[in-house]
Amino acid sequence: MRAALFDFGGTLDTGGVHWSEKYRDLYRLFGVQVSREDLDRAFVWSEQQLLLEKELPRATLRRTIDQQLSFQFSFLKLEGKNGLRNQMLESCYRDVLGAATKAGRILLEARPRYRLGVVSNFYGNLSIVCIELGLAKYFDVMVDSALVGVRKPDPEIFRIAIRELGVAPAETFVIGDSYERDVAPAKIIGCRTIWLRGRSWTTPSSTASADYTIAELEDVRQILSAASSPPGEWS
């Protein structure tokens, strides 16, 4: 195995917690009484609105989270509570920085033996965010759906990354928290798949496409270490 492609959202930034669950924890932590159904609807709506934001391709992750919280507050009719929103933003961003630091250690360890990439359904600012979190230096390729015009679960988004890395699908691990968007499409094109089975929004009816299933992102270390080829064997 010569390459590893990581998902970003829910994988490198939260360590296996889907962002819908991340926001649910955040609202609970700050005592905001919102039903699960209303928060789910607010999350989906805020995601849709983010895709329409013209300034987002130049935004940091901190700004992106702030904008998403703003949309959610609007949907939930919590306008005027800017102090609360700012506190929630700081708490959430602190958690993300911690998760990214842990992810960085994993990438640093893998870097000598693997060509690394990140593939994400994003807003045009994936590279900015990876620089912000100190992760960009580990990647040979960063594929942002908004820039390449292909979104997961279309397998083509993984083919784009694999072509840029100059490896074969069979030589490539794909690691992500979404079975439907990461694991299943990557398996279709012949990649080895590692499913980070964290706290997800949905539960797949079958997990046959996952070559490995891990509970924590840290668990990927052992798999990558056992499967790598020495750097001198790269062509």
C-alpha positions as CSV (number, residue, x, y, z in Angstrom):
1,M,0.0,0.0,0.0
2,R,1.4,3.3,-1.1
3,A,-1.3,6.0,-0.5
4,A,-3.9,7.0,2.0
5,L,-6.8,9.4,1.3
6,F,-8.6,10.8,4.3
7,D,-12.0,12.4,4.5
8,F,-12.0,15.8,6.3
9,G,-15.4,16.6,7.9
10,G,-16.2,14.1,10.6
11,T,-12.9,12.4,10.3
12,L,-9.8,14.7,10.6
13,D,-11.7,17.6,12.3
14,T,-13.8,15.7,14.8
15,G,-12.3,12.3,15.1
16,G,-15.4,10.4,14.0
17,V,-18.2,12.5,15.2
18,H,-20.6,13.6,12.4
19,W,-21.2,17.4,12.5
20,S,-24.9,17.0,13.2
21,E,-23.9,15.1,16.4
22,K,-21.2,17.7,17.1
23,Y,-23.8,20.5,17.0
24,R,-26.2,18.5,19.1
25,D,-23.6,18.1,21.8
26,L,-22.8,21.8,21.6
27,Y,-26.5,22.9,22.1
28,R,-26.8,20.5,25.0
29,L,-23.6,21.7,26.6
30,F,-24.9,25.3,26.6
31,G,-28.4,24.3,27.8
32,V,-30.2,25.4,24.6
33,Q,-33.5,23.5,24.5
34,V,-34.0,22.3,21.0
35,S,-35.7,19.1,19.8
36,R,-33.7,16.6,17.9
37,E,-36.0,17.0,14.9
38,D,-35.7,20.8,14.8
39,L,-31.9,20.7,15.2
40,D,-31.7,18.2,12.4
41,R,-33.7,20.4,10.1
42,A,-31.6,23.4,11.2
43,F,-28.4,21.5,10.4
44,V,-29.6,20.5,6.9
45,W,-30.8,24.0,6.1
46,S,-27.6,25.6,7.3
47,E,-25.6,23.2,5.1
48,Q,-27.6,24.2,2.1
49,Q,-27.1,27.9,2.9
50,L,-23.4,27.5,3.2
51,L,-23.2,26.2,-0.3
52,L,-24.8,29.5,-1.5
53,E,-22.3,31.7,0.4
54,K,-20.1,33.6,-2.1
55,E,-17.5,34.5,0.5
56,L,-17.1,31.0,1.9
57,P,-14.4,29.8,-0.6
58,R,-12.1,32.3,1.2
59,A,-13.2,31.6,4.7
60,T,-11.3,29.9,7.6
61,L,-12.9,26.9,9.4
62,R,-13.6,29.2,12.4
63,R,-15.5,31.6,10.1
64,T,-17.3,28.6,8.5
65,I,-18.5,27.3,11.8
66,D,-19.6,30.8,12.9
67,Q,-21.6,31.2,9.7
68,Q,-23.2,27.8,10.1
69,L,-24.2,28.6,13.7
70,S,-25.6,31.9,12.5
71,F,-27.8,30.1,10.0
72,Q,-28.9,27.6,12.6
73,F,-29.8,30.4,15.1
74,S,-31.8,32.1,12.4
75,F,-33.7,28.8,11.6
76,L,-34.3,28.1,15.3
77,K,-35.4,31.7,15.9
78,L,-32.6,32.4,18.3
79,E,-31.6,35.7,16.8
80,G,-30.2,38.3,19.2
81,K,-28.3,35.7,21.3
82,N,-24.9,36.7,19.8
83,G,-23.1,36.2,23.1
84,L,-24.3,32.7,23.4
85,R,-23.4,32.0,19.8
86,N,-19.9,33.3,20.3
87,Q,-19.4,31.1,23.4
88,M,-20.6,28.1,21.4
89,L,-18.3,29.0,18.6
90,E,-15.2,29.2,20.8
91,S,-16.0,25.9,22.5
92,C,-16.6,24.1,19.2
93,Y,-13.5,25.5,17.6
94,R,-11.3,24.6,20.6
95,D,-12.5,21.0,20.2
96,V,-11.7,21.0,16.5
97,L,-8.2,22.3,17.1
98,G,-7.7,19.5,19.6
99,A,-8.9,16.8,17.2
100,A,-6.8,18.3,14.3
101,T,-3.7,18.2,16.5
102,K,-4.3,14.5,17.1
103,A,-4.9,13.9,13.4
104,G,-1.7,15.7,12.6
105,R,0.3,13.3,14.7
106,I,-1.2,10.4,12.7
107,L,-0.4,12.1,9.4
108,L,3.1,12.9,10.5
109,E,3.7,9.3,11.4
110,A,2.3,8.0,8.0
111,R,4.0,10.6,5.9
112,P,7.3,8.9,5.4
113,R,5.7,5.7,4.0
114,Y,2.5,7.0,2.3
115,R,1.5,9.6,-0.2
116,L,-1.3,11.3,1.6
117,G,-4.4,13.2,0.4
118,V,-7.7,14.6,1.7
119,V,-10.9,14.3,-0.2
120,S,-13.9,16.2,1.0
121,N,-17.4,17.6,0.1
122,F,-16.4,21.1,0.9
123,Y,-17.1,24.8,0.0
124,G,-14.0,25.8,-2.0
125,N,-11.9,26.5,1.1
126,L,-10.6,23.1,2.0
127,S,-6.9,24.1,1.4
128,I,-7.4,27.3,3.5
129,V,-8.9,25.2,6.3
130,C,-6.1,22.6,6.2
131,I,-3.5,25.4,6.4
132,E,-5.4,26.9,9.3
133,L,-5.3,23.6,11.2
134,G,-1.7,22.8,10.4
135,L,-2.6,19.8,8.3
136,A,-1.8,21.0,4.7
137,K,1.9,20.3,5.0
138,Y,1.2,16.6,5.2
139,F,-0.9,16.3,2.0
140,D,0.3,15.6,-1.5
141,V,-3.2,16.4,-2.8
142,M,-6.3,18.1,-1.5
143,V,-9.5,17.5,-3.4
144,D,-12.4,19.9,-2.7
145,S,-15.7,19.0,-4.3
146,A,-16.6,22.6,-4.9
147,L,-13.5,23.1,-7.0
148,V,-13.5,19.8,-9.0
149,G,-17.3,19.8,-9.6
150,V,-17.8,16.3,-8.2
151,R,-19.2,15.4,-4.9
152,K,-19.2,12.2,-2.9
153,P,-20.6,9.6,-3.2
154,D,-19.6,9.8,-6.8
155,P,-16.5,7.6,-7.1
156,E,-14.9,10.0,-9.6
157,I,-13.8,12.3,-6.8
158,F,-11.6,9.5,-5.5
159,R,-10.3,8.8,-9.0
160,I,-9.2,12.4,-9.3
161,A,-7.2,12.2,-6.1
162,I,-5.6,8.8,-7.1
163,R,-4.6,10.1,-10.5
164,E,-2.9,13.1,-8.9
165,L,-1.1,10.9,-6.5
166,G,0.1,8.7,-9.3
167,V,-0.9,5.4,-7.6
168,A,-3.4,2.6,-8.3
169,P,-6.7,2.3,-6.5
170,A,-5.5,-1.1,-5.2
171,E,-2.5,0.6,-3.6
172,T,-4.7,3.2,-1.9
173,F,-6.5,3.3,1.5
174,V,-9.6,5.5,1.9
175,I,-10.4,6.5,5.4
176,G,-13.7,8.2,6.4
177,D,-16.5,8.3,8.8
178,S,-19.3,8.0,6.2
179,Y,-20.0,4.5,5.0
180,E,-22.2,5.8,2.2
181,R,-20.0,8.7,1.0
182,D,-16.5,7.4,1.7
183,V,-16.3,3.6,2.0
184,A,-18.9,2.4,-0.5
185,P,-17.8,4.5,-3.5
186,A,-14.1,4.0,-2.8
187,K,-14.6,0.2,-2.7
188,I,-16.3,0.4,-6.1
189,I,-13.1,1.6,-7.8
190,G,-10.9,-1.0,-6.0
191,C,-9.5,0.9,-3.0
192,R,-8.9,-0.6,0.4
193,T,-11.4,1.0,2.8
194,I,-11.2,1.9,6.5
195,W,-14.5,2.9,8.0
196,L,-14.3,5.2,11.1
197,R,-17.4,4.0,12.8
198,G,-18.0,6.9,15.1
199,R,-21.2,8.8,16.0
200,S,-22.9,9.0,12.7
201,W,-26.2,10.5,11.5
202,T,-27.2,7.3,9.7
203,T,-26.5,3.5,10.1
204,P,-25.8,1.5,6.9
205,S,-27.8,-1.6,6.2
206,S,-24.6,-3.4,5.2
207,T,-21.0,-2.8,5.9
208,A,-19.6,-5.3,3.4
209,S,-17.5,-2.6,1.6
210,A,-15.4,-1.9,4.7
211,D,-12.1,-3.8,4.7
212,Y,-11.5,-2.5,8.2
213,T,-13.8,-0.9,10.8
214,I,-12.3,1.3,13.5
215,A,-13.8,3.0,16.5
216,E,-11.2,5.8,16.9
217,L,-9.1,7.6,14.3
218,E,-6.0,6.6,16.3
219,D,-6.8,3.0,15.4
220,V,-5.7,3.7,11.8
221,R,-2.1,3.8,12.9
222,Q,-1.7,0.1,13.3
223,I,-3.4,-0.7,9.9
224,L,-1.2,1.8,8.0
225,S,1.9,0.7,9.7
226,A,1.3,-3.0,8.9
227,A,0.4,-2.4,5.3
228,S,3.0,0.1,4.1
229,S,5.9,-0.4,1.8
230,P,9.3,1.1,2.6
231,P,9.8,4.5,1.0
232,G,12.6,3.2,-1.1
233,E,10.2,0.9,-2.9
234,W,8.3,3.8,-4.4
235,S,8.7,4.2,-8.2
